[in-house]
């Protein structure tokens, strides 16, 4: 009986982004086409596998049947500029990236793997701007993406406005964390921004909604040193069997 999943690379051409993307696909231990699997799509995909060690964490949990069978799809970014262009609400490729996720990637994954093909069968996860694009995508396509994990998201007035205007929160399960030391985060624009208070504003809105919402503040800053240890709890909370 295998105790380790496998990670393979698939090249996927996106018409929405007009580029070829190297997808990192984690298949759980003893993967079989005979069973259906949840999908968890990770922005900052390479970081989640290398810095977050999400594959290793998923192996441990699935080997002991602590979580349901889950395929994890990592979407790497080319560089800082590419990341900002796709993940930032003001980025020139922001809307194109959302379209890629909902209209291109999901149909492809559903055709390639035995997935549940429903909203709560698909999750989005990201850190910082990767969390922002995950949330905004779920707000636009709540029937496609029913689970959202936000690790220290970048939150501005546009994000808060979209959340305030959104209504069908009953379709979403949201796991949200932020560090109490994230009060002067250096951004890709070389500015220092307070992430903590805007995240608390976001939490107030989400607490007032009827989403299945979990919020935590941790003692730490805006780094993988603090995001990585949370992945086990995140997977257990969102995919616990």
Secondary structure, 3 states (H helix, E strand, C coil): CCCCCEEEEEEEEECCCCEEEEEEEEECCCCCCCCCEEEEEEECHHHHHHCCCHHHHHHHHHHCCCECCEEEEEECCCCHHHHHHHHCCCCCCHHHHHHHHHHHHHHHHHHHCCECCCHHHEEEEEECHHHHHHHHHHHHCCCCCCEEEEECCCCCHHHHHHHHHCCCHHHCEEEEEEECCCCCEECCCCCEECCHHHHHHHHHHHHHCCCEEEEEEECCCCCHHHHHHHHHHHHHHHHEC
